[in-house]
């Protein structure tokens, strides 16, 4: 039972692909968040010899699809540096990183990403994306993901399955849904977090399926690669068929979207910007990919009646 069962009063100002402004009861004072997702860094060296041949030739490939600036194309690492430099100037209270910071969990990738975050001096929270723990060709399993969590410790510095920090009365709840599921621990943790009654922002990698997000996702990916989507078909071995969503996953999704104090969801995964409500108080903000230099600046402030 929450300490306040009445829905919070929340106002979302008109948003853009790069900004949002949210006013909510329960926030003590204004704060700023920079949301970064899907940087897909591609460093690899001989410490990961089993995967070198597959990835070395592609190390800078994504840069060719990047943004052109000052006569050159930004590589993923250039784009990350640019985003972090912008973020430092904005002096946010939090950098929210929602997964696929890495293209694969190589030691070189992890060291570069952690070093860049540390050097920025920013306070950050991180939740996992599917690429962060998975090399191409590996079995995509709970065991593979769990084994990678320890390697990713320099990025998350705490529980990676689920965690929560409060800033100025606003709760930031991170949950690793990079396997398209939510488990029992995450369900119980989120239930206790939401039961405080405080305004809450959910940080996940894979977006929750909404009617207006499905169409562009299918157009871009030929599949609705979203949480609890009703129509996901088998394409090939690389993109498997629709997960058999567990009862816990359905419960989690129903609980958070129906929560009277969830005010926002921050996520990525689909590589384009999007936003739409998941309930009368909460908007799901999908941010464009970091490898293109994209990020979203969110300003939170107390609700003024």
N, C-alpha and C positions, 0 to 999 in steps of 0.2 A: 504494500500500500504506500503510495507516495505521500509526502508530507503535505502536498497540495494537489488534490485530485482535479481541481478546476484547470481547464486548458489555459496556458499562458497567453497573454496578449502579445502578438508578434506582428510586425509589419516588415515586409520586404519591399524596398524601393525598386523601381524598374531597373533590371540588371542588363549588363552587356556580356559579351563573350569573355571579357577580361576583368569585370568589376561586379561587386554586389554590396548592398548596404542593408543590414538587418537590425531592427530595433526590437528588443524583447524585454518583457518583465523578467526580473531576476538577475539581470546583468548589473553589476555594481558600478562600473565605469567603462568608458569607451575603450575598445581595443582593436588592433589591426592584425589581420592574418594574411599571409601570402601562401596561396595554394599552388603547389608544384606536383606534377605527375608525369610519368612516362618520358623520362629523359633517355632511357635506353643506351647508357654508356656501353662501349664495346671494347674496353681494354682487355687484353689477355697476354700472358707470357708463358715461359716454359714451366712454371709451377703448375700449370694445368695442361700438361702435355697430351692427355687423352682427348682433349677438345681443341687443341691448337689448329689442326689441319682444317677442321670444319669452320672455325671462326676467324682465323687470321686474315684470310682474303677478304672478309666482309667487314673488317674492323672499322673502316672509314666509309663504307658504302652508303650508310644512311645520310652522311653529310651532303652527298650529291642531291638529295631530296630536301635539303634544309633550306633555310632562308638566306637570300643573297643580301649581303651588307658590305658596304665599302669595297665592292669589287670582288668579294670572295664568298664562298659558301661556308656557312657555319657547320662544323662537325658537332656531334652530340656533346662533346666535352666543351667546345666553344660556347654552345648554347647554354649549358649549365653554368658556366662562368658568368655569362651575361645576365642570366636570371638572378644568380646570387648577388651580383654587383648591384642590380636594380633593387633587390630586396634589402640589401644593407642600407641603401639610400632611403628606403621607405620606413626603416626602423620599426618593423613589425614586432608585436608581442610574441608571435609564433610563426614559424615556417612549417606548414602542414604538408608532408610528403606522402602521397598515397600510391606508392608502388610503381613497379617497373622503372625504378631509378636506374637499374642495370638491365642490359640485354641478356646477361647470363651471370651466374654467381662465381666468376673467376676471382682469384685473390687480387689480381691487379685492379679489377673493377671495384671491388669492395674497398680497397685501400684508397683509390682515387676519389671515390664518392665520399667516404668518411673524412678524408683529408680536406676536401673542398668544403664540406659542411662545417668542420671544426674551424677552418681558416676564416670562414665568414663571420664567426662570432655570434651567429643567430641561435636562438633557442628553437629546437625543432622537435617534432613528433613524426614518426615514420611507421607506416604499415605496409605490408608486403604485397607485391604484385606477382603474377604467375611467372614472369621472366626472372625475377630476383632470385628464385630458388631452383630454377630448372634449366639445365643445358638441353639444347636440341638433341634428340636421340635418346634422352633418358626417359625412363618410365615416369609418367606423371602420377605420383602416388602420395598418400599421406606420409609414408616413410621417407620419401625423397625430400619432401618439404620440411619435415621435422629435422632431418639430418642437416639441412642447410641453415636452419634458424641459428645454430651456434656460430656458424661462419659469419652470419649477418649481424652479430652482436655489436660491432662498431657503429652500425647504423641505427639500431633500435635501443640499445643500452637499457633494456628492461624486458618485460614480458612482450613477446611478439604476437601471441595468439589473441590477446585482448589486453587493453590497458586504458587508463583514464587519468587525465590531469585537469585541474580546474584553474582558470585564470579569470580574475575579476568576477567570480560567480558563474562563469560559463564553463560547462564541462565539455571536454574534448575526448570522445570515446573512440579509440582505434580498435578495429576488429579485422583480422586477416581472413578475408573471404576469397583468397586467390585460387581456391580449388572449387569455386562456385557453390560452396556450402557454408553453413554455420553449425558449430557443434554444441554439445551440451554445456561445456564450460563457458563458451561465448554467450549462450542464451542466458545462463544464470548471472554472469557478470553484467551483461547489459540490463537485465531485469533489476539488479541491485543498484546500478548506476542511475537508471531512469527513476527508480523509486525515491531518490532524494528530492525529486520535484524541481531540481535546478534545470535551467535551460541547457540543452545538450546538442552538440554538433557531432555527427557520426562520420568518422573517417574510414572509408573502405576503398578497395581498388576497383572492384567490378560494380557497376551501377545496378541499382534495383530497376527492374523492368517497369516502364511506364508507357502508356499508349503513344505519346508523342515522341518518345525516344526510340521505339521499336523500328519505325519506318526508316529513319536515317541510318540506324545501326545495320539493318538488313541490307540497305542499299550499299553501304561501305564494305561490309564484311560477308555478305551473302548468308548471314546467319544472325539471329538475335542473341548475341553473346552477352547476355544479361542475367541477373539473378531472378529466378522464378519467372522466366518467360515461358509462355505456353507453346511457342512454335520455334523449335530449334531442330534442324535436320542434320543428319550425317552427311558430310561432304567428302571427307577423306580421312586418312589416318592422322594427319597433322591437326585437323580440327575435328575432334570427336563429336559424336552425337550428343543430344541434350542430356545433361546429367540427370540421374534419378534423384530428384530433390528429396532430401530426407524430411521427415516430419518436423525435425528440429529446425531445419532451414525455413520451412514454411511458417513455423511458430515464431521464429526470430523476426522474419520479415513482417508478419502480421503485427507483432508486438511493437516494433519500432515505428512502423508507419502509423499505427494507431495511438502512439504515445502522446499525451497532452503536453509534454515538455520537450519533444524533439523539435528543433527549429531549423536545422539544415543538415544536408548530407553532402560531403565532399568526396569526389571520386574521379576516375579517369578511364583507362583501359581502351576506350573506343577510338581515341585519337582525334576527336573533334569536340568543340565546345557546345554545350547544351544546358538548358535549365528548365525545369518545370516542377510544379508542386507535387509532393507525395501525400500531403494531407492539407487541411486548411491553414496550418501554421508553418509547415516545413517545406522548403524548396530543395530539390536535389540539384546541386551545381556540378556539372561535368566540365572539367577544364581541359583545354587543348593541350597537345603534347609538348613536354619540355624540350624534346629534341628539335622542335621548331622555334624554341625561345618563348613559348607561351607560358603564362601563369595567370592566376586570378587574384586580384586584390580585394579582400573582403573587410568591410568595416562593420563592427558590431557596437551597438550603443544601447543604453537603457531606453525602454519604451516610455514615451511621453504621451499621456492621455490628453 
